[in-house]
């Protein structure tokens, strides 16, 4: 099947803020196996997930991905790249709920899988604390226990600071991937490479403190299938040091279907890594398994 270009919708957030939403939809007359809602990371944008979305389309899934506050073309035009606004990270998560509601209206009766990468995975963790009943499954990539990340990094770091973990760096963003072409595309993209301003960074960690509370993940329905995958050389989880505690917290909270996959040598953006075909194939295998099992219901 040839690539299907995305369409763009503009939703209205609870406070009137426009939410730009990219939609990849199967051909007319086709009912998707599920809707995969993507929450992108910091200093990037939803359009970077086209390759992932095309693979999901080929496998029978619909995909939606919104531009978070402070990200994407609308923020660029408004001069607010890197600024969540006064509501901070809480409003980012609320926007994701708005996207879910829209997707469920557009695809009634179709299960919804939430997939978050990096900062988007932090938002997805928060989202799931309050809304897991409406999720078919949860996938997190490039993720970490945010309290451990904050304890080490603080709120004054820039994205480029993660590059200190790379001993033979060619660019300030080699920490993202071993694929030089992917790194160069990121650097050349005017909608990539920025860090959130200080109030926005503070809001991320203030909001995410909930996920570090003892037993926080008991709020998730225990049958919810969860897939955590990351590179073993990802600075965001300190080469897995802050990844495994997150896994333990979820399992200790009684989640019954937590699948973990780590990739030796891979860095932060495993879906843009040199072995991205393997990473995508494993994601599709997981999706196929949980859909065949009724998403834990």
HULINKA-V111791 format. One record per residue. N is the residue number from 1. RES is the residue in one small letter. PSI is psi in degrees with one decimal (* if undefined). OMEGA is omega in degrees with one decimal (* if undefined). BURIAL is I if it has 24 or more other ideal C-beta (glycine too) atoms within 12 Angstrom, else O. Layout:
n = [N N]
res = [RES RES]
psi = [PSI PSI]
omega = [OMEGA OMEGA]
burial = [BURIAL BURIAL]
This chain:
n = [1 2 3 4 5 6 7 8 9 10 11 12 13 14 15 16 17 18 19 20 21 22 23 24 25 26 27 28 29 30 31 32 33 34 35 36 37 38 39 40 41 42 43 44 45 46 47 48 49 50 51 52 53 54 55 56 57 58 59 60 61 62 63 64 65 66 67 68 69 70 71 72 73 74 75 76 77 78 79 80 81 82 83 84 85 86 87 88 89 90 91 92 93 94 95 96 97 98 99 100 101 102 103 104 105 106 107 108 109 110 111 112 113 114 115 116 117 118 119 120 121 122 123 124 125 126 127 128 129 130 131 132 133 134 135 136 137 138 139 140 141 142 143 144 145 146 147 148 149 150 151 152 153 154 155 156 157 158 159 160 161 162 163 164 165 166 167 168 169 170 171 172 173 174 175 176 177 178 179 180 181 182 183 184 185 186 187 188 189 190 191 192 193 194 195 196 197 198 199 200 201 202 203 204 205 206 207 208 209 210 211 212 213 214 215 216 217 218 219 220 221 222 223 224 225 226 227 228 229 230 231 232 233 234 235 236 237 238 239 240 241 242 243 244 245 246 247 248 249 250 251 252 253 254 255 256 257 258 259 260 261 262 263 264 265 266 267 268 269 270 271 272 273 274 275 276 277 278 279 280 281 282 283 284 285 286 287 288 289 290 291 292 293 294 295 296 297]
res = [x x x x x x x x x x x x x x x x x x x x x x x x x x x x x x x x x x x x x x x x x x x x x x x x x x x x x x x x x x x x x x x x x x x x x x x x x x x x x x x x x x x x x x x x x x x x x x x x x x x x x x x x x x x x x x x x x x x x x x x x x x x x x x x x x x x x x x x x x x x x x x x x x x x x x x x x x x x x x x x x x x x x x x x x x x x x x x x x x x x x x x x x x x x x x x x x x x x x x x x x x x x x x x x x x x x x x x x x x x x x x x x x x x x x x x x x x x x x x x x x x x x x x x x x x x x x x x x x x x x x x x x x x x x x x x x x x x x x x x x x x x x x x x x x x x x x x x x x x]
psi = [132.8 155.7 141.2 118.7 150.6 154.5 164.5 128.1 153.6 112.9 167.6 122.3 171.8 -28.1 12.3 -5.5 133.9 138.7 113.2 126.1 125.7 134.4 127.1 114.5 133.3 162.2 152.9 139.6 -3.2 125.4 119.9 150.1 -33.8 163.2 127.7 114.7 120.6 132.6 110.2 174.3 -175.5 141.5 30.1 -159.6 165.5 -28.9 -21.0 -8.7 16.4 -43.1 -41.8 -44.4 -39.2 -40.2 -39.1 -40.7 -45.5 -31.9 0.8 13.9 148.2 154.4 137.6 144.0 118.3 155.0 121.5 161.2 139.3 9.9 158.8 178.8 -37.1 -41.0 -38.7 -45.6 -32.9 -6.3 27.4 20.9 130.2 11.3 113.0 -21.1 179.5 -26.5 -8.6 -152.2 -27.1 -39.5 -29.3 -45.3 -40.1 -37.5 -38.5 -36.0 -40.5 -41.3 -42.9 -46.2 -41.5 -44.7 -37.3 -29.4 -38.1 -34.2 70.8 135.8 -1.2 131.5 150.9 126.9 127.9 125.5 118.6 138.7 132.7 -121.8 -35.6 -29.0 -30.2 -43.2 -38.3 -36.7 -46.2 -45.3 -47.2 -28.2 -32.8 -13.4 22.5 -24.3 -27.9 0.8 140.2 -31.5 166.6 126.5 134.3 125.6 153.9 38.9 174.9 168.2 109.3 -30.3 -34.8 -36.0 -45.7 -41.7 -30.0 -38.6 -29.5 -170.4 5.3 0.2 152.2 163.2 -39.1 -22.4 -23.4 -17.9 -13.2 -21.5 -11.5 115.0 -26.6 58.4 136.6 -33.3 170.2 -7.8 23.7 -19.9 -15.4 -39.6 154.1 -10.1 108.1 -36.6 -39.4 -40.6 -43.6 -37.2 -40.0 -46.9 -36.6 -11.5 117.6 -12.6 13.1 161.2 -1.7 155.9 148.9 152.0 170.2 -48.0 -36.5 -41.1 -44.5 -39.3 -32.8 -51.8 -32.7 -43.5 -42.7 -7.0 -26.7 -36.9 -13.3 -6.0 142.1 127.3 15.2 -39.6 1.0 -14.6 -19.7 145.3 133.0 -22.6 -5.7 119.9 131.5 135.5 118.1 123.0 144.0 164.3 146.2 -7.7 39.9 115.1 -24.5 -30.0 21.2 52.7 44.6 -9.3 -32.6 0.3 -48.6 -35.5 -35.8 -43.2 -45.9 -42.2 -40.3 -43.9 -39.7 -23.7 -2.6 8.5 129.1 -14.9 74.1 112.4 135.2 134.4 124.2 150.8 113.1 132.6 -18.5 151.0 -143.3 -46.8 80.8 -25.9 -2.7 19.7 172.7 -24.6 31.9 -28.8 -43.1 -43.2 -45.0 -40.4 -41.1 -36.3 -42.0 -36.6 -44.2 -46.5 -40.9 -41.7 -48.8 -31.1 -37.2 -28.0 8.9 25.3 37.4 4.6 *]
omega = [178.9 177.9 177.3 -179.6 179.3 169.0 -179.2 175.5 173.0 177.9 177.5 -179.8 -178.1 -177.4 178.7 178.9 176.5 176.5 177.4 -174.2 174.8 -175.7 173.2 -170.3 176.6 -179.6 -179.9 -180.0 -180.0 175.6 -178.4 177.1 177.0 168.4 175.3 178.2 -176.1 172.2 -174.1 -176.5 179.8 174.6 175.6 -177.6 -174.1 -178.7 179.2 -176.9 -179.0 -178.8 176.7 -179.1 179.2 178.0 177.5 176.0 179.7 -178.2 174.6 -178.4 167.4 -176.4 170.7 -179.9 179.9 171.3 178.6 173.3 -178.7 -178.1 172.0 -174.6 -179.1 177.2 177.5 -179.1 -178.7 -177.6 -177.1 174.4 178.8 -177.8 178.1 -173.5 -171.8 -179.4 176.0 -173.5 177.5 -179.8 174.6 180.0 178.8 176.4 179.3 176.5 176.9 178.4 178.2 -179.3 178.6 -177.7 -179.8 174.0 -180.0 -178.1 -175.4 177.6 -178.5 179.1 178.8 177.4 177.8 179.4 179.3 176.9 173.2 177.6 176.5 176.7 175.5 177.2 -179.7 175.4 179.0 178.8 -174.3 179.0 -175.6 -170.1 -175.5 -179.5 -179.4 -179.6 172.4 -178.5 -178.1 177.5 -177.6 176.3 -179.2 -171.0 -175.3 167.9 -168.6 179.4 178.3 175.5 -178.8 -178.0 -179.3 -169.3 -175.2 -175.2 -177.2 -177.6 172.8 178.9 -177.2 -178.4 177.7 -177.8 179.5 179.5 -178.3 -172.5 -178.7 -174.5 175.0 -178.3 176.9 -175.9 176.9 179.9 -179.3 -171.8 172.0 -179.3 -175.2 -179.7 178.5 177.5 -179.4 177.4 178.7 -178.3 -177.8 -175.8 -178.1 178.9 -178.8 167.9 -179.6 175.5 176.8 178.1 -172.6 178.7 179.7 177.6 178.8 -178.3 177.7 -174.9 176.6 179.5 -174.5 176.1 178.8 -175.4 179.5 179.1 -179.5 177.8 -176.1 -173.7 170.9 177.1 179.0 176.0 -171.3 -178.9 -175.1 175.6 -179.5 179.0 177.6 -179.1 -172.6 173.5 -179.9 175.3 -179.4 -179.5 -177.9 174.1 174.7 178.4 175.8 -177.8 -179.3 178.3 -176.9 174.7 176.6 178.0 -179.1 -179.4 -179.8 -179.7 179.1 178.6 176.3 175.9 -168.4 -175.1 178.2 -179.8 -176.6 175.9 175.8 -173.6 -179.2 176.3 -176.5 -177.6 -166.6 -176.0 -174.1 178.3 171.7 -177.7 179.5 177.9 -175.7 177.1 177.0 -178.7 -179.7 179.1 179.6 176.0 179.4 176.8 178.3 178.8 179.5 -179.4 -174.8 176.8 178.0 -179.6 178.5 176.8 175.2 -178.6 *]
burial = [O O O I O I O O I O I O I O O O I I I I I I I I I I O O O O O I I I I I I I I I I I I I I I I I I I I I I O I I I I I I I I I I I I I I I I I I O I I O O O O I I I I I I O I I I I I I I I I I I I I I I I I I O I I O O I I I I I I I I I I I I I I I I I I I I I I I O I I I I I I I I I I I I I I I I I O O I O I O O I I O O I I O I I O O O O I O I I I I I I I O O I I O I I I O I O I I I I I I I O O I I O I I I I I I O I I I O O O I I O I I I O O I I I I I I I I I I I I I I I I I O I I I I I I O I I O O I O I O I I I I I I I O O I I I I I I I I I I I O O I I O I I I O I I O O I I O O O I I O]
